[in-house]
Amino acid sequence: MHTAYLVLTLIAIAFDGFSGVSALLHFAPIIPPMQRAGVPLSWLRFPIGTLKTLGALGLIAGLWLPVIGIAAAAGLTVFFVCAMYTHVLAHDISGQFAFAGFLLALNGATFALAVITHAALV
């Protein structure tokens, strides 16, 4: 179980980190879908990019301090629930919506495995 947790967490770190840094840098391909979803461009740095990047950093810290990793995975899961809800409200079922769904599933699985792995160690 620990190996699955490590592998999934490392994948989540890569995807969440990329997503967060892309938002912080206003990566051109993410601008049109965000506008279609009605998200102000000023939100790309804060809160969107900042929260995703901090979540990825929390997953990294969680490799040594499990409670931080569990909190980061839970926070990222909630973040992507909200992201998907925003796209649904805007009737924007695009590639950005699919990517948010993938990240929701990835972070939800990371959260579940973190809880299971660290509960078994206690």
N, C-alpha and C positions, 0 to 999 in steps of 0.2 A: 504494500500500500504506500509506503514511504517513497518508493521510486516513482510511482504514478503521480503522487503529489508533487515531487520535484520536477518531473518532466512537464506536467500541466502548468505548474507555476512559472517555469521558465518560458513556456510558450506565451502565457498571459502577460508576463513582463514585457516580452518583445512586442506583442500586438498593442497592449495598452500604452507602452512607451512610445511606439511609433504614432499611434493615434493622438496621444497627448502633445507630442512635439509637433506633429503636423498642424494641430489647431493653434499652438503657440506661434508657429511661424506663418500662419495663414496660407498653408499649402494650397495652391490654386485649384486642384480638382475637388476640394471639399467645400469651396465657397458656394457654387450653384445649389447643391443639395441643401445646404444650411439655409440659404435664402428661400428656397422653396418651402422649407419647413417653418419659415417665419422666425428663424433665430437671428437676432441682431449680430452683425459682424463684430461688434465691440465685445460680445460675450465669448469670442473664440479664445482670447487670452485668459480672461477671468470671467466666469468660473470654469468654462469647459476645458480648455487646455491645461489649466493649472490643476484642476481636480484629477484629470486622467493621468497626468504626469506624476502628481503626488501619490496617486493610487499605485502606479507602477513602482515608485520608490518604496512605498509601504510593503509591496509584495517582496521586494528585494530584502528589506529589513526583516521581514517575516521569516526569511530563511534562517535567521539567527534568533529572532524574538517572535515566537509563533503568535502571540496575542496581537501583535501589530499586523502580521500577515493576514490573520483572520479578519481583523477590522478592515483592512484595505480591500480584501476580496469582497466583504459584505458591502462596503461603500461603493465599490465599482459595480457590483450587481445592481444596487439601487439606482446608481447613476444611469446605467443602460436600460433599466426599466423605464425611467423617466425619458430617456432619449427616444426609445421606441414609441412611447405614448405621445411625445411631441410630434413625431413623424405621422402617426396615425391621425391625430387631430388635424394636421395640415393636409391629410389625404395624399401624403408623399410616400408612396410605396415604391422606393427606388433602390438602387444599389447601396446607398447610404443606410437605408432602413435594413437591408439584408446584412450589412456589415455590423450594424448595431445589434441585430439579433444574434449574429455569431459571437460578438463580444459578450453579450448577455449570457449566452450558454456557456462560454468559456469561463467567465468570471464566476458564474453560479457553480459550475463544476469545481473550480479551484476552491471556492469557499467550502463546498461540501467535503472535498477531500482534505482540506486543511483541518476542518473540525474533526473529521473521522480519524485522521492520522494523529493529531495531537491529543485527542481524547484517549486513544489507545495507549499513548505513552504515559498517561497519568496513572 
